[in-house]
Amino acid sequence: MATNLSIDSELLERAVKVSGEKTKTAAVTAALREFLVRREQAGILDLFGTLEWDETYDYQQERSRGLRSPGTARYGR
């Protein structure tokens, strides 16, 4: 999709240099992807403290049941 944007030329040149991309378009695309990933990850932080934990759950007891994990031959021995 063709889009016309007015971007600070010094900022754009720095982005190209820092990103290691060969073109301005590639640098802007990489920057947008990184921006989105960081923002989406930040949304995960909002979940901290919102989950209810079962204080009586004993993960060690669950591990000692001898259940085998797929692809792990010695699990549970």
C-alpha atoms as a printed R data frame, in Angstrom:
   type eleno elety resid chain resno      x       y      z
1  ATOM     1    CA   MET     A     1  0.000   0.000  0.000
2  ATOM     2    CA   ALA     A     2  1.487   3.328 -1.013
3  ATOM     3    CA   THR     A     3  1.359   5.973  1.700
4  ATOM     4    CA   ASN     A     4  2.758   9.474  1.789
5  ATOM     5    CA   LEU     A     5  4.174  10.462  5.149
6  ATOM     6    CA   SER     A     6  6.090  13.448  6.364
7  ATOM     7    CA   ILE     A     7  8.850  11.976  8.535
8  ATOM     8    CA   ASP     A     8 11.725  13.862 10.101
9  ATOM     9    CA   SER     A     9 14.609  13.162  7.687
10 ATOM    10    CA   GLU     A    10 17.268  12.974 10.417
11 ATOM    11    CA   LEU     A    11 15.145  10.552 12.409
12 ATOM    12    CA   LEU     A    12 14.564   8.413  9.344
13 ATOM    13    CA   GLU     A    13 18.259   8.317  8.461
14 ATOM    14    CA   ARG     A    14 19.117   7.310 12.039
15 ATOM    15    CA   ALA     A    15 16.506   4.543 11.855
16 ATOM    16    CA   VAL     A    16 18.026   3.214  8.627
17 ATOM    17    CA   LYS     A    17 21.518   3.310 10.118
18 ATOM    18    CA   VAL     A    18 20.590   1.726 13.473
19 ATOM    19    CA   SER     A    19 18.338  -0.936 11.982
20 ATOM    20    CA   GLY     A    20 20.874  -2.061  9.406
21 ATOM    21    CA   GLU     A    21 18.148  -2.096  6.789
22 ATOM    22    CA   LYS     A    22 19.071  -1.145  3.227
23 ATOM    23    CA   THR     A    23 16.059   1.029  2.453
24 ATOM    24    CA   LYS     A    24 13.960   3.610  4.231
25 ATOM    25    CA   THR     A    25 10.860   1.503  3.621
26 ATOM    26    CA   ALA     A    26 12.455  -1.537  5.229
27 ATOM    27    CA   ALA     A    27 13.599   0.540  8.215
28 ATOM    28    CA   VAL     A    28 10.129   1.991  8.751
29 ATOM    29    CA   THR     A    29  8.531  -1.448  8.399
30 ATOM    30    CA   ALA     A    30 10.960  -2.925 10.939
31 ATOM    31    CA   ALA     A    31 10.317  -0.024 13.316
32 ATOM    32    CA   LEU     A    32  6.552  -0.474 13.052
33 ATOM    33    CA   ARG     A    33  6.847  -4.213 13.713
34 ATOM    34    CA   GLU     A    34  9.021  -3.606 16.766
35 ATOM    35    CA   PHE     A    35  6.625  -0.930 18.018
36 ATOM    36    CA   LEU     A    36  3.675  -3.304 17.731
37 ATOM    37    CA   VAL     A    37  5.481  -6.190 19.432
38 ATOM    38    CA   ARG     A    38  6.510  -3.970 22.340
39 ATOM    39    CA   ARG     A    39  3.014  -2.555 22.774
40 ATOM    40    CA   GLU     A    40  1.428  -5.993 22.617
41 ATOM    41    CA   GLN     A    41  3.920  -7.282 25.187
42 ATOM    42    CA   ALA     A    42  3.164  -4.329 27.441
43 ATOM    43    CA   GLY     A    43 -0.479  -5.422 27.407
44 ATOM    44    CA   ILE     A    44  0.566  -8.682 29.030
45 ATOM    45    CA   LEU     A    45  1.862  -6.722 32.015
46 ATOM    46    CA   ASP     A    46 -1.694  -5.566 32.667
47 ATOM    47    CA   LEU     A    47 -2.602  -9.184 33.451
48 ATOM    48    CA   PHE     A    48 -0.204  -9.439 36.378
49 ATOM    49    CA   GLY     A    49 -2.115  -9.526 39.623
50 ATOM    50    CA   THR     A    50 -5.425 -10.309 37.929
51 ATOM    51    CA   LEU     A    51 -5.216 -14.103 38.013
52 ATOM    52    CA   GLU     A    52 -6.460 -16.124 40.957
53 ATOM    53    CA   TRP     A    53 -3.982 -18.660 42.292
54 ATOM    54    CA   ASP     A    54 -4.860 -21.873 44.102
55 ATOM    55    CA   GLU     A    55 -2.528 -21.729 47.100
56 ATOM    56    CA   THR     A    56 -3.135 -25.439 47.802
57 ATOM    57    CA   TYR     A    57 -1.901 -26.609 44.365
58 ATOM    58    CA   ASP     A    58  1.256 -28.714 44.695
59 ATOM    59    CA   TYR     A    59  3.127 -28.842 41.407
60 ATOM    60    CA   GLN     A    60  5.710 -31.244 42.862
61 ATOM    61    CA   GLN     A    61  3.009 -33.784 43.622
62 ATOM    62    CA   GLU     A    62  1.712 -33.478 40.054
63 ATOM    63    CA   ARG     A    63  5.209 -34.109 38.692
64 ATOM    64    CA   SER     A    64  5.697 -37.206 40.822
65 ATOM    65    CA   ARG     A    65  2.679 -39.013 39.397
66 ATOM    66    CA   GLY     A    66  4.897 -40.736 36.829
67 ATOM    67    CA   LEU     A    67  3.171 -39.257 33.813
68 ATOM    68    CA   ARG     A    68  5.206 -39.255 30.649
69 ATOM    69    CA   SER     A    69  5.569 -36.133 28.612
70 ATOM    70    CA   PRO     A    70  5.405 -36.683 24.838
71 ATOM    71    CA   GLY     A    71  8.924 -36.883 23.425
72 ATOM    72    CA   THR     A    72 10.580 -37.319 26.839
73 ATOM    73    CA   ALA     A    73 11.497 -40.949 27.374
74 ATOM    74    CA   ARG     A    74 12.766 -40.606 30.952
75 ATOM    75    CA   TYR     A    75 10.103 -38.266 32.327
76 ATOM    76    CA   GLY     A    76  8.537 -39.673 35.471
77 ATOM    77    CA   ARG     A    77 11.228 -42.230 36.294
